[in-house]
């Protein structure tokens, strides 16, 4: 495998295609996302935006073409392997553990990045640094007051922020946000926009959205 290309794009697709029988949902897509770039993929529902994200993240297997992260091909890698290479995403409908606390959700993500997620809930203090890192991330996103609440008890708009915190806990170089304000009351979407604006400058960000006002 080639060395990481520090000068190249953070994410690239080359002639990316996906077909289900006679139905083509992605046709020869060439795409480049520079390091630190902020881009939006817009279009109406059914246009194939989420299908593209599913291909890039590994949830869908490409029929042909290539996907590269920092110059390295990841087309044949699993979702988990792509996360390890620096790719994280959120979903239209959040994928949080609703019975766990907000802090536990974020701590699990950070523990996964450190390779200790399987031992996070053992009654020992060795993982204190990871818990403190998770809490600091919640403070950064303005949701630390919800840290000990079960996710199911947190307002949906703030759950979307928790999902962003979980994604950031994976230490990505590329972050895909799939309709981050979907299902969020209009009065709360501004908070999500503010959080997105404060994301680290070096993070390459692709927002999938059909709401032009939000974009």
Rosetta constraint file for C-alpha pairs under 8 A:
AtomPair CA 1 CA 72 HARMONIC 6.98 0.50
AtomPair CA 1 CA 73 HARMONIC 8.00 0.50
AtomPair CA 2 CA 71 HARMONIC 7.74 0.50
AtomPair CA 2 CA 72 HARMONIC 6.35 0.50
AtomPair CA 3 CA 71 HARMONIC 7.75 0.50
AtomPair CA 3 CA 72 HARMONIC 7.33 0.50
AtomPair CA 4 CA 70 HARMONIC 5.70 0.50
AtomPair CA 4 CA 71 HARMONIC 5.71 0.50
AtomPair CA 4 CA 72 HARMONIC 6.34 0.50
AtomPair CA 5 CA 70 HARMONIC 5.67 0.50
AtomPair CA 5 CA 71 HARMONIC 5.11 0.50
AtomPair CA 5 CA 72 HARMONIC 7.77 0.50
AtomPair CA 6 CA 70 HARMONIC 6.92 0.50
AtomPair CA 8 CA 34 HARMONIC 7.26 0.50
AtomPair CA 8 CA 35 HARMONIC 7.95 0.50
AtomPair CA 8 CA 70 HARMONIC 6.51 0.50
AtomPair CA 8 CA 71 HARMONIC 6.43 0.50
AtomPair CA 9 CA 32 HARMONIC 6.18 0.50
AtomPair CA 9 CA 33 HARMONIC 5.60 0.50
AtomPair CA 9 CA 34 HARMONIC 4.27 0.50
AtomPair CA 9 CA 35 HARMONIC 5.81 0.50
AtomPair CA 9 CA 69 HARMONIC 7.74 0.50
AtomPair CA 9 CA 70 HARMONIC 6.03 0.50
AtomPair CA 9 CA 71 HARMONIC 7.06 0.50
AtomPair CA 10 CA 32 HARMONIC 7.75 0.50
AtomPair CA 10 CA 33 HARMONIC 5.82 0.50
AtomPair CA 10 CA 34 HARMONIC 5.28 0.50
AtomPair CA 10 CA 35 HARMONIC 4.92 0.50
AtomPair CA 10 CA 69 HARMONIC 5.61 0.50
AtomPair CA 10 CA 70 HARMONIC 4.60 0.50
AtomPair CA 10 CA 71 HARMONIC 7.38 0.50
AtomPair CA 10 CA 173 HARMONIC 7.26 0.50
AtomPair CA 10 CA 174 HARMONIC 6.70 0.50
AtomPair CA 10 CA 204 HARMONIC 6.72 0.50
AtomPair CA 11 CA 31 HARMONIC 7.91 0.50
AtomPair CA 11 CA 32 HARMONIC 5.84 0.50
AtomPair CA 11 CA 33 HARMONIC 5.08 0.50
AtomPair CA 11 CA 34 HARMONIC 6.91 0.50
AtomPair CA 11 CA 67 HARMONIC 7.58 0.50
AtomPair CA 11 CA 68 HARMONIC 5.77 0.50
AtomPair CA 11 CA 69 HARMONIC 4.77 0.50
AtomPair CA 11 CA 70 HARMONIC 6.18 0.50
AtomPair CA 11 CA 71 HARMONIC 7.70 0.50
AtomPair CA 11 CA 174 HARMONIC 7.21 0.50
AtomPair CA 12 CA 30 HARMONIC 7.38 0.50
AtomPair CA 12 CA 31 HARMONIC 5.38 0.50
AtomPair CA 12 CA 32 HARMONIC 4.43 0.50
AtomPair CA 12 CA 33 HARMONIC 6.30 0.50
AtomPair CA 12 CA 67 HARMONIC 5.87 0.50
AtomPair CA 12 CA 68 HARMONIC 5.09 0.50
AtomPair CA 12 CA 69 HARMONIC 6.61 0.50
AtomPair CA 12 CA 71 HARMONIC 7.81 0.50
AtomPair CA 13 CA 29 HARMONIC 6.63 0.50
AtomPair CA 13 CA 30 HARMONIC 5.21 0.50
AtomPair CA 13 CA 31 HARMONIC 5.02 0.50
AtomPair CA 13 CA 32 HARMONIC 6.64 0.50
AtomPair CA 13 CA 65 HARMONIC 7.41 0.50
AtomPair CA 13 CA 66 HARMONIC 5.58 0.50
AtomPair CA 13 CA 67 HARMONIC 4.53 0.50
AtomPair CA 13 CA 68 HARMONIC 6.24 0.50
AtomPair CA 14 CA 28 HARMONIC 7.22 0.50
AtomPair CA 14 CA 29 HARMONIC 6.30 0.50
AtomPair CA 14 CA 30 HARMONIC 4.67 0.50
AtomPair CA 14 CA 31 HARMONIC 6.81 0.50
AtomPair CA 14 CA 65 HARMONIC 5.59 0.50
AtomPair CA 14 CA 66 HARMONIC 5.05 0.50
AtomPair CA 14 CA 67 HARMONIC 6.53 0.50
AtomPair CA 15 CA 27 HARMONIC 7.31 0.50
AtomPair CA 15 CA 28 HARMONIC 3.78 0.50
AtomPair CA 15 CA 29 HARMONIC 4.85 0.50
AtomPair CA 15 CA 30 HARMONIC 5.34 0.50
AtomPair CA 15 CA 64 HARMONIC 7.41 0.50
AtomPair CA 15 CA 65 HARMONIC 4.77 0.50
AtomPair CA 15 CA 66 HARMONIC 6.76 0.50
AtomPair CA 16 CA 26 HARMONIC 6.81 0.50
AtomPair CA 16 CA 27 HARMONIC 6.46 0.50
AtomPair CA 16 CA 28 HARMONIC 4.73 0.50
AtomPair CA 16 CA 29 HARMONIC 4.74 0.50
AtomPair CA 16 CA 30 HARMONIC 6.70 0.50
AtomPair CA 16 CA 62 HARMONIC 6.93 0.50
AtomPair CA 16 CA 63 HARMONIC 7.78 0.50
AtomPair CA 16 CA 64 HARMONIC 5.92 0.50
AtomPair CA 16 CA 65 HARMONIC 4.14 0.50
AtomPair CA 16 CA 66 HARMONIC 5.94 0.50
AtomPair CA 16 CA 67 HARMONIC 7.45 0.50
AtomPair CA 17 CA 24 HARMONIC 7.74 0.50
AtomPair CA 17 CA 25 HARMONIC 7.60 0.50
AtomPair CA 17 CA 26 HARMONIC 4.77 0.50
AtomPair CA 17 CA 27 HARMONIC 4.67 0.50
AtomPair CA 17 CA 28 HARMONIC 5.18 0.50
AtomPair CA 17 CA 29 HARMONIC 6.72 0.50
AtomPair CA 17 CA 62 HARMONIC 6.01 0.50
AtomPair CA 17 CA 63 HARMONIC 5.51 0.50
AtomPair CA 17 CA 64 HARMONIC 5.20 0.50
AtomPair CA 17 CA 65 HARMONIC 6.03 0.50
AtomPair CA 18 CA 24 HARMONIC 6.00 0.50
AtomPair CA 18 CA 25 HARMONIC 5.72 0.50
AtomPair CA 18 CA 26 HARMONIC 4.92 0.50
AtomPair CA 18 CA 27 HARMONIC 6.71 0.50
AtomPair CA 18 CA 61 HARMONIC 7.67 0.50
AtomPair CA 18 CA 62 HARMONIC 5.22 0.50
AtomPair CA 18 CA 63 HARMONIC 4.72 0.50
AtomPair CA 18 CA 64 HARMONIC 6.89 0.50
AtomPair CA 19 CA 23 HARMONIC 5.51 0.50
AtomPair CA 19 CA 24 HARMONIC 4.21 0.50
AtomPair CA 19 CA 25 HARMONIC 5.87 0.50
AtomPair CA 19 CA 26 HARMONIC 6.99 0.50
AtomPair CA 19 CA 63 HARMONIC 6.37 0.50
AtomPair CA 20 CA 24 HARMONIC 6.30 0.50
AtomPair CA 20 CA 25 HARMONIC 7.69 0.50
AtomPair CA 25 CA 48 HARMONIC 6.18 0.50
AtomPair CA 25 CA 51 HARMONIC 7.04 0.50
AtomPair CA 26 CA 48 HARMONIC 7.25 0.50
AtomPair CA 26 CA 51 HARMONIC 7.60 0.50
AtomPair CA 26 CA 52 HARMONIC 6.95 0.50
AtomPair CA 28 CA 65 HARMONIC 7.32 0.50
AtomPair CA 33 CA 37 HARMONIC 6.43 0.50
AtomPair CA 33 CA 39 HARMONIC 7.65 0.50
AtomPair CA 33 CA 204 HARMONIC 6.92 0.50
AtomPair CA 33 CA 206 HARMONIC 7.85 0.50
AtomPair CA 34 CA 204 HARMONIC 6.62 0.50
AtomPair CA 35 CA 173 HARMONIC 7.88 0.50
AtomPair CA 35 CA 202 HARMONIC 6.37 0.50
AtomPair CA 35 CA 203 HARMONIC 6.62 0.50
AtomPair CA 35 CA 204 HARMONIC 5.09 0.50
AtomPair CA 36 CA 201 HARMONIC 5.63 0.50
AtomPair CA 36 CA 202 HARMONIC 4.26 0.50
AtomPair CA 36 CA 203 HARMONIC 4.71 0.50
AtomPair CA 36 CA 204 HARMONIC 4.22 0.50
AtomPair CA 36 CA 205 HARMONIC 7.10 0.50
AtomPair CA 37 CA 202 HARMONIC 7.96 0.50
AtomPair CA 37 CA 203 HARMONIC 7.30 0.50
AtomPair CA 37 CA 204 HARMONIC 4.89 0.50
AtomPair CA 37 CA 205 HARMONIC 6.10 0.50
AtomPair CA 38 CA 204 HARMONIC 6.26 0.50
AtomPair CA 38 CA 205 HARMONIC 4.91 0.50
AtomPair CA 38 CA 206 HARMONIC 6.13 0.50
AtomPair CA 38 CA 207 HARMONIC 7.88 0.50
AtomPair CA 39 CA 205 HARMONIC 6.30 0.50
AtomPair CA 39 CA 206 HARMONIC 4.96 0.50
AtomPair CA 39 CA 207 HARMONIC 6.30 0.50
AtomPair CA 40 CA 206 HARMONIC 5.53 0.50
AtomPair CA 40 CA 207 HARMONIC 4.59 0.50
AtomPair CA 40 CA 208 HARMONIC 5.78 0.50
AtomPair CA 40 CA 209 HARMONIC 6.90 0.50
AtomPair CA 40 CA 215 HARMONIC 6.87 0.50
AtomPair CA 41 CA 49 HARMONIC 6.93 0.50
AtomPair CA 41 CA 206 HARMONIC 7.01 0.50
AtomPair CA 41 CA 207 HARMONIC 6.08 0.50
AtomPair CA 41 CA 208 HARMONIC 4.78 0.50
AtomPair CA 41 CA 209 HARMONIC 6.22 0.50
AtomPair CA 42 CA 49 HARMONIC 7.42 0.50
AtomPair CA 42 CA 208 HARMONIC 6.08 0.50
AtomPair CA 42 CA 209 HARMONIC 5.09 0.50
AtomPair CA 42 CA 210 HARMONIC 5.19 0.50
AtomPair CA 42 CA 211 HARMONIC 7.78 0.50
AtomPair CA 42 CA 212 HARMONIC 7.63 0.50
AtomPair CA 43 CA 47 HARMONIC 5.97 0.50
AtomPair CA 43 CA 49 HARMONIC 7.25 0.50
AtomPair CA 43 CA 209 HARMONIC 6.94 0.50
AtomPair CA 43 CA 210 HARMONIC 5.07 0.50
AtomPair CA 44 CA 210 HARMONIC 5.41 0.50
AtomPair CA 45 CA 210 HARMONIC 6.98 0.50
AtomPair CA 48 CA 52 HARMONIC 6.29 0.50
AtomPair CA 49 CA 53 HARMONIC 6.56 0.50
AtomPair CA 49 CA 208 HARMONIC 6.48 0.50
AtomPair CA 50 CA 54 HARMONIC 6.03 0.50
AtomPair CA 50 CA 178 HARMONIC 6.96 0.50
AtomPair CA 50 CA 208 HARMONIC 7.41 0.50
AtomPair CA 51 CA 55 HARMONIC 6.22 0.50
AtomPair CA 51 CA 60 HARMONIC 7.63 0.50
AtomPair CA 52 CA 56 HARMONIC 6.27 0.50
AtomPair CA 53 CA 57 HARMONIC 5.96 0.50
AtomPair CA 53 CA 176 HARMONIC 7.32 0.50
AtomPair CA 53 CA 178 HARMONIC 7.76 0.50
AtomPair CA 54 CA 58 HARMONIC 5.87 0.50
AtomPair CA 54 CA 59 HARMONIC 4.73 0.50
AtomPair CA 54 CA 60 HARMONIC 5.26 0.50
AtomPair CA 55 CA 59 HARMONIC 6.05 0.50
AtomPair CA 55 CA 60 HARMONIC 4.73 0.50
AtomPair CA 55 CA 61 HARMONIC 6.11 0.50
AtomPair CA 55 CA 62 HARMONIC 6.13 0.50
AtomPair CA 56 CA 60 HARMONIC 7.96 0.50
AtomPair CA 56 CA 67 HARMONIC 6.64 0.50
AtomPair CA 57 CA 79 HARMONIC 5.86 0.50
AtomPair CA 57 CA 82 HARMONIC 6.89 0.50
AtomPair CA 57 CA 87 HARMONIC 7.16 0.50
AtomPair CA 57 CA 88 HARMONIC 7.61 0.50
AtomPair CA 57 CA 89 HARMONIC 7.45 0.50
AtomPair CA 58 CA 75 HARMONIC 7.77 0.50
AtomPair CA 58 CA 77 HARMONIC 7.17 0.50
AtomPair CA 58 CA 78 HARMONIC 5.76 0.50
AtomPair CA 58 CA 79 HARMONIC 4.73 0.50
AtomPair CA 58 CA 82 HARMONIC 7.46 0.50
AtomPair CA 59 CA 79 HARMONIC 6.41 0.50
AtomPair CA 61 CA 76 HARMONIC 7.93 0.50
AtomPair CA 62 CA 75 HARMONIC 7.44 0.50
AtomPair CA 66 CA 73 HARMONIC 6.81 0.50
AtomPair CA 66 CA 74 HARMONIC 7.73 0.50
AtomPair CA 66 CA 75 HARMONIC 5.62 0.50
AtomPair CA 67 CA 73 HARMONIC 5.70 0.50
AtomPair CA 67 CA 74 HARMONIC 5.71 0.50
AtomPair CA 67 CA 75 HARMONIC 4.96 0.50
AtomPair CA 68 CA 72 HARMONIC 5.06 0.50
AtomPair CA 68 CA 73 HARMONIC 4.21 0.50
AtomPair CA 68 CA 74 HARMONIC 5.56 0.50
AtomPair CA 68 CA 75 HARMONIC 7.11 0.50
AtomPair CA 69 CA 73 HARMONIC 6.42 0.50
AtomPair CA 69 CA 74 HARMONIC 6.73 0.50
AtomPair CA 69 CA 85 HARMONIC 7.38 0.50
AtomPair CA 69 CA 86 HARMONIC 7.87 0.50
AtomPair CA 69 CA 87 HARMONIC 7.91 0.50
AtomPair CA 74 CA 82 HARMONIC 6.87 0.50
AtomPair CA 77 CA 81 HARMONIC 5.84 0.50
AtomPair CA 77 CA 82 HARMONIC 6.39 0.50
AtomPair CA 78 CA 82 HARMONIC 6.27 0.50
AtomPair CA 79 CA 83 HARMONIC 6.30 0.50
AtomPair CA 80 CA 84 HARMONIC 6.41 0.50
AtomPair CA 81 CA 85 HARMONIC 6.43 0.50
AtomPair CA 82 CA 86 HARMONIC 6.52 0.50
AtomPair CA 82 CA 87 HARMONIC 5.66 0.50
AtomPair CA 83 CA 87 HARMONIC 4.66 0.50
AtomPair CA 83 CA 88 HARMONIC 5.69 0.50
AtomPair CA 83 CA 170 HARMONIC 7.33 0.50
AtomPair CA 83 CA 172 HARMONIC 7.39 0.50
AtomPair CA 84 CA 113 HARMONIC 7.28 0.50
AtomPair CA 85 CA 172 HARMONIC 7.96 0.50
AtomPair CA 86 CA 170 HARMONIC 7.71 0.50
AtomPair CA 86 CA 171 HARMONIC 6.72 0.50
AtomPair CA 86 CA 172 HARMONIC 4.24 0.50
AtomPair CA 86 CA 173 HARMONIC 4.98 0.50
AtomPair CA 86 CA 174 HARMONIC 6.17 0.50
AtomPair CA 87 CA 172 HARMONIC 5.30 0.50
AtomPair CA 87 CA 173 HARMONIC 6.33 0.50
AtomPair CA 87 CA 174 HARMONIC 4.95 0.50
AtomPair CA 87 CA 175 HARMONIC 6.10 0.50
AtomPair CA 87 CA 176 HARMONIC 7.84 0.50
AtomPair CA 88 CA 167 HARMONIC 5.66 0.50
AtomPair CA 88 CA 168 HARMONIC 7.70 0.50
AtomPair CA 88 CA 170 HARMONIC 6.96 0.50
AtomPair CA 88 CA 172 HARMONIC 5.71 0.50
AtomPair CA 88 CA 174 HARMONIC 6.37 0.50
AtomPair CA 88 CA 175 HARMONIC 4.99 0.50
AtomPair CA 88 CA 176 HARMONIC 6.29 0.50
AtomPair CA 89 CA 167 HARMONIC 6.24 0.50
AtomPair CA 89 CA 175 HARMONIC 5.49 0.50
AtomPair CA 89 CA 176 HARMONIC 4.42 0.50
AtomPair CA 89 CA 177 HARMONIC 5.70 0.50
AtomPair CA 89 CA 178 HARMONIC 7.31 0.50
AtomPair CA 90 CA 94 HARMONIC 7.07 0.50
AtomPair CA 90 CA 95 HARMONIC 7.99 0.50
AtomPair CA 90 CA 163 HARMONIC 6.49 0.50
AtomPair CA 90 CA 164 HARMONIC 6.76 0.50
AtomPair CA 90 CA 167 HARMONIC 6.82 0.50
AtomPair CA 90 CA 176 HARMONIC 6.39 0.50
AtomPair CA 90 CA 177 HARMONIC 5.07 0.50
AtomPair CA 90 CA 178 HARMONIC 5.71 0.50
AtomPair CA 90 CA 180 HARMONIC 7.42 0.50
AtomPair CA 91 CA 95 HARMONIC 6.95 0.50
AtomPair CA 91 CA 177 HARMONIC 6.93 0.50
AtomPair CA 91 CA 178 HARMONIC 5.12 0.50
AtomPair CA 91 CA 179 HARMONIC 7.26 0.50
AtomPair CA 91 CA 180 HARMONIC 7.53 0.50
AtomPair CA 92 CA 178 HARMONIC 5.40 0.50
AtomPair CA 92 CA 179 HARMONIC 5.49 0.50
AtomPair CA 92 CA 180 HARMONIC 6.78 0.50
AtomPair CA 92 CA 182 HARMONIC 6.25 0.50
AtomPair CA 93 CA 182 HARMONIC 7.72 0.50
AtomPair CA 94 CA 159 HARMONIC 7.72 0.50
AtomPair CA 94 CA 160 HARMONIC 6.95 0.50
AtomPair CA 94 CA 163 HARMONIC 6.74 0.50
AtomPair CA 95 CA 163 HARMONIC 7.67 0.50
AtomPair CA 96 CA 105 HARMONIC 6.95 0.50
AtomPair CA 96 CA 151 HARMONIC 7.52 0.50
AtomPair CA 96 CA 163 HARMONIC 6.80 0.50
AtomPair CA 97 CA 105 HARMONIC 6.55 0.50
AtomPair CA 97 CA 151 HARMONIC 7.09 0.50
AtomPair CA 98 CA 150 HARMONIC 6.43 0.50
AtomPair CA 98 CA 151 HARMONIC 4.68 0.50
AtomPair CA 98 CA 152 HARMONIC 4.91 0.50
AtomPair CA 99 CA 150 HARMONIC 5.70 0.50
AtomPair CA 99 CA 151 HARMONIC 6.39 0.50
AtomPair CA 99 CA 152 HARMONIC 6.51 0.50
AtomPair CA 100 CA 104 HARMONIC 6.04 0.50
AtomPair CA 100 CA 105 HARMONIC 6.51 0.50
AtomPair CA 100 CA 150 HARMONIC 5.19 0.50
AtomPair CA 100 CA 151 HARMONIC 6.27 0.50
AtomPair CA 101 CA 105 HARMONIC 6.35 0.50
AtomPair CA 101 CA 147 HARMONIC 6.59 0.50
AtomPair CA 101 CA 148 HARMONIC 5.30 0.50
AtomPair CA 101 CA 149 HARMONIC 5.04 0.50
AtomPair CA 101 CA 150 HARMONIC 3.91 0.50
AtomPair CA 101 CA 151 HARMONIC 5.52 0.50
AtomPair CA 102 CA 106 HARMONIC 6.55 0.50
AtomPair CA 102 CA 146 HARMONIC 6.55 0.50
AtomPair CA 102 CA 147 HARMONIC 4.94 0.50
AtomPair CA 102 CA 148 HARMONIC 6.14 0.50
AtomPair CA 102 CA 149 HARMONIC 6.10 0.50
AtomPair CA 102 CA 150 HARMONIC 6.08 0.50
AtomPair CA 102 CA 151 HARMONIC 5.51 0.50
AtomPair CA 102 CA 162 HARMONIC 6.75 0.50
AtomPair CA 103 CA 107 HARMONIC 5.95 0.50
AtomPair CA 103 CA 131 HARMONIC 7.72 0.50
AtomPair CA 103 CA 134 HARMONIC 6.59 0.50
AtomPair CA 103 CA 135 HARMONIC 6.63 0.50
AtomPair CA 103 CA 138 HARMONIC 7.82 0.50
AtomPair CA 103 CA 147 HARMONIC 4.73 0.50
AtomPair CA 103 CA 148 HARMONIC 6.11 0.50
AtomPair CA 104 CA 108 HARMONIC 6.03 0.50
AtomPair CA 105 CA 109 HARMONIC 6.66 0.50
AtomPair CA 105 CA 166 HARMONIC 6.74 0.50
AtomPair CA 106 CA 110 HARMONIC 6.40 0.50
AtomPair CA 106 CA 134 HARMONIC 5.70 0.50
AtomPair CA 106 CA 162 HARMONIC 7.53 0.50
AtomPair CA 106 CA 165 HARMONIC 6.41 0.50
AtomPair CA 106 CA 166 HARMONIC 4.75 0.50
AtomPair CA 106 CA 169 HARMONIC 6.41 0.50
AtomPair CA 107 CA 111 HARMONIC 5.91 0.50
AtomPair CA 107 CA 120 HARMONIC 7.87 0.50
AtomPair CA 107 CA 130 HARMONIC 6.51 0.50
AtomPair CA 107 CA 131 HARMONIC 5.72 0.50
AtomPair CA 107 CA 133 HARMONIC 7.96 0.50
AtomPair CA 107 CA 134 HARMONIC 5.35 0.50
AtomPair CA 107 CA 169 HARMONIC 7.74 0.50
AtomPair CA 108 CA 112 HARMONIC 6.03 0.50
AtomPair CA 108 CA 117 HARMONIC 5.55 0.50
AtomPair CA 108 CA 120 HARMONIC 6.94 0.50
AtomPair CA 109 CA 113 HARMONIC 6.41 0.50
AtomPair CA 109 CA 117 HARMONIC 7.41 0.50
AtomPair CA 109 CA 166 HARMONIC 5.72 0.50
AtomPair CA 109 CA 167 HARMONIC 7.45 0.50
AtomPair CA 109 CA 169 HARMONIC 5.51 0.50
AtomPair CA 109 CA 170 HARMONIC 5.78 0.50
AtomPair CA 110 CA 114 HARMONIC 6.34 0.50
AtomPair CA 110 CA 117 HARMONIC 7.70 0.50
AtomPair CA 110 CA 130 HARMONIC 6.63 0.50
AtomPair CA 110 CA 133 HARMONIC 7.99 0.50
AtomPair CA 110 CA 134 HARMONIC 7.04 0.50
AtomPair CA 110 CA 166 HARMONIC 7.76 0.50
AtomPair CA 110 CA 169 HARMONIC 4.81 0.50
AtomPair CA 110 CA 170 HARMONIC 5.73 0.50
AtomPair CA 111 CA 115 HARMONIC 5.95 0.50
AtomPair CA 111 CA 116 HARMONIC 4.97 0.50
AtomPair CA 111 CA 117 HARMONIC 4.29 0.50
AtomPair CA 111 CA 120 HARMONIC 6.85 0.50
AtomPair CA 111 CA 130 HARMONIC 6.74 0.50
AtomPair CA 112 CA 116 HARMONIC 5.84 0.50
AtomPair CA 112 CA 117 HARMONIC 4.56 0.50
AtomPair CA 112 CA 118 HARMONIC 7.90 0.50
AtomPair CA 112 CA 170 HARMONIC 7.42 0.50
AtomPair CA 113 CA 117 HARMONIC 7.94 0.50
AtomPair CA 113 CA 169 HARMONIC 7.56 0.50
AtomPair CA 113 CA 170 HARMONIC 5.44 0.50
AtomPair CA 113 CA 171 HARMONIC 7.34 0.50
AtomPair CA 116 CA 120 HARMONIC 6.55 0.50
AtomPair CA 120 CA 127 HARMONIC 6.89 0.50
AtomPair CA 127 CA 131 HARMONIC 6.51 0.50
AtomPair CA 128 CA 132 HARMONIC 6.15 0.50
AtomPair CA 129 CA 133 HARMONIC 6.12 0.50
AtomPair CA 130 CA 134 HARMONIC 6.23 0.50
AtomPair CA 131 CA 135 HARMONIC 6.25 0.50
AtomPair CA 132 CA 136 HARMONIC 6.13 0.50
AtomPair CA 133 CA 137 HARMONIC 6.31 0.50
AtomPair CA 134 CA 138 HARMONIC 6.42 0.50
AtomPair CA 134 CA 169 HARMONIC 7.20 0.50
AtomPair CA 135 CA 139 HARMONIC 6.26 0.50
AtomPair CA 135 CA 144 HARMONIC 6.57 0.50
AtomPair CA 135 CA 147 HARMONIC 7.25 0.50
AtomPair CA 136 CA 140 HARMONIC 6.20 0.50
AtomPair CA 136 CA 144 HARMONIC 7.94 0.50
AtomPair CA 137 CA 141 HARMONIC 6.43 0.50
AtomPair CA 137 CA 165 HARMONIC 6.53 0.50
AtomPair CA 137 CA 169 HARMONIC 7.68 0.50
AtomPair CA 138 CA 142 HARMONIC 6.13 0.50
AtomPair CA 138 CA 143 HARMONIC 5.21 0.50
AtomPair CA 138 CA 144 HARMONIC 4.72 0.50
AtomPair CA 138 CA 147 HARMONIC 7.28 0.50
AtomPair CA 138 CA 162 HARMONIC 7.71 0.50
AtomPair CA 138 CA 165 HARMONIC 6.68 0.50
AtomPair CA 139 CA 143 HARMONIC 5.94 0.50
AtomPair CA 139 CA 144 HARMONIC 4.75 0.50
AtomPair CA 141 CA 161 HARMONIC 7.08 0.50
AtomPair CA 141 CA 165 HARMONIC 7.31 0.50
AtomPair CA 141 CA 195 HARMONIC 6.23 0.50
AtomPair CA 143 CA 147 HARMONIC 7.03 0.50
AtomPair CA 143 CA 158 HARMONIC 7.24 0.50
AtomPair CA 143 CA 161 HARMONIC 7.64 0.50
AtomPair CA 143 CA 162 HARMONIC 7.70 0.50
AtomPair CA 146 CA 154 HARMONIC 7.22 0.50
AtomPair CA 149 CA 153 HARMONIC 6.60 0.50
AtomPair CA 149 CA 154 HARMONIC 7.05 0.50
AtomPair CA 150 CA 154 HARMONIC 7.02 0.50
AtomPair CA 151 CA 159 HARMONIC 6.86 0.50
AtomPair CA 154 CA 158 HARMONIC 6.50 0.50
AtomPair CA 154 CA 159 HARMONIC 6.29 0.50
AtomPair CA 155 CA 159 HARMONIC 6.29 0.50
AtomPair CA 156 CA 160 HARMONIC 6.48 0.50
AtomPair CA 156 CA 183 HARMONIC 7.55 0.50
AtomPair CA 156 CA 184 HARMONIC 6.41 0.50
AtomPair CA 157 CA 161 HARMONIC 6.89 0.50
AtomPair CA 157 CA 181 HARMONIC 7.55 0.50
AtomPair CA 157 CA 183 HARMONIC 7.73 0.50
AtomPair CA 157 CA 184 HARMONIC 4.99 0.50
AtomPair CA 157 CA 185 HARMONIC 7.12 0.50
AtomPair CA 157 CA 188 HARMONIC 6.24 0.50
AtomPair CA 157 CA 189 HARMONIC 7.34 0.50
AtomPair CA 157 CA 192 HARMONIC 7.91 0.50
AtomPair CA 158 CA 162 HARMONIC 6.31 0.50
AtomPair CA 159 CA 163 HARMONIC 6.26 0.50
AtomPair CA 160 CA 164 HARMONIC 6.45 0.50
AtomPair CA 160 CA 180 HARMONIC 6.63 0.50
AtomPair CA 160 CA 181 HARMONIC 7.38 0.50
AtomPair CA 160 CA 192 HARMONIC 7.85 0.50
AtomPair CA 161 CA 165 HARMONIC 6.22 0.50
AtomPair CA 161 CA 192 HARMONIC 6.75 0.50
AtomPair CA 162 CA 166 HARMONIC 6.19 0.50
AtomPair CA 163 CA 167 HARMONIC 6.28 0.50
AtomPair CA 164 CA 168 HARMONIC 6.14 0.50
AtomPair CA 165 CA 169 HARMONIC 6.05 0.50
AtomPair CA 166 CA 170 HARMONIC 6.85 0.50
AtomPair CA 167 CA 171 HARMONIC 7.50 0.50
AtomPair CA 167 CA 172 HARMONIC 7.42 0.50
AtomPair CA 167 CA 175 HARMONIC 7.56 0.50
AtomPair CA 168 CA 172 HARMONIC 6.36 0.50
AtomPair CA 172 CA 203 HARMONIC 7.34 0.50
AtomPair CA 173 CA 202 HARMONIC 7.47 0.50
AtomPair CA 173 CA 203 HARMONIC 5.19 0.50
AtomPair CA 173 CA 204 HARMONIC 6.13 0.50
AtomPair CA 174 CA 203 HARMONIC 5.95 0.50
AtomPair CA 174 CA 204 HARMONIC 4.72 0.50
AtomPair CA 174 CA 205 HARMONIC 5.94 0.50
AtomPair CA 174 CA 206 HARMONIC 7.89 0.50
AtomPair CA 175 CA 203 HARMONIC 7.14 0.50
AtomPair CA 175 CA 204 HARMONIC 6.25 0.50
AtomPair CA 175 CA 205 HARMONIC 4.99 0.50
AtomPair CA 175 CA 206 HARMONIC 6.40 0.50
AtomPair CA 176 CA 205 HARMONIC 6.06 0.50
AtomPair CA 176 CA 206 HARMONIC 4.95 0.50
AtomPair CA 176 CA 207 HARMONIC 5.98 0.50
AtomPair CA 176 CA 208 HARMONIC 7.49 0.50
AtomPair CA 177 CA 205 HARMONIC 7.61 0.50
AtomPair CA 177 CA 206 HARMONIC 6.28 0.50
AtomPair CA 177 CA 207 HARMONIC 4.77 0.50
AtomPair CA 177 CA 208 HARMONIC 6.05 0.50
AtomPair CA 178 CA 207 HARMONIC 6.12 0.50
AtomPair CA 178 CA 208 HARMONIC 4.78 0.50
AtomPair CA 178 CA 209 HARMONIC 6.82 0.50
AtomPair CA 179 CA 207 HARMONIC 6.89 0.50
AtomPair CA 179 CA 208 HARMONIC 5.33 0.50
AtomPair CA 179 CA 209 HARMONIC 4.88 0.50
AtomPair CA 179 CA 210 HARMONIC 7.61 0.50
AtomPair CA 180 CA 192 HARMONIC 7.51 0.50
AtomPair CA 180 CA 207 HARMONIC 7.76 0.50
AtomPair CA 180 CA 209 HARMONIC 7.89 0.50
AtomPair CA 181 CA 189 HARMONIC 5.86 0.50
AtomPair CA 181 CA 192 HARMONIC 7.01 0.50
AtomPair CA 184 CA 188 HARMONIC 6.44 0.50
AtomPair CA 184 CA 189 HARMONIC 6.24 0.50
AtomPair CA 185 CA 189 HARMONIC 6.59 0.50
AtomPair CA 186 CA 190 HARMONIC 7.69 0.50
AtomPair CA 188 CA 192 HARMONIC 7.21 0.50
AtomPair CA 189 CA 193 HARMONIC 6.42 0.50
AtomPair CA 190 CA 194 HARMONIC 6.21 0.50
AtomPair CA 191 CA 195 HARMONIC 6.29 0.50
AtomPair CA 192 CA 196 HARMONIC 6.24 0.50
AtomPair CA 193 CA 197 HARMONIC 6.21 0.50
AtomPair CA 193 CA 214 HARMONIC 7.72 0.50
AtomPair CA 194 CA 198 HARMONIC 6.46 0.50
AtomPair CA 195 CA 199 HARMONIC 6.60 0.50
AtomPair CA 199 CA 203 HARMONIC 7.22 0.50
AtomPair CA 209 CA 215 HARMONIC 7.18 0.50
AtomPair CA 211 CA 215 HARMONIC 6.48 0.50
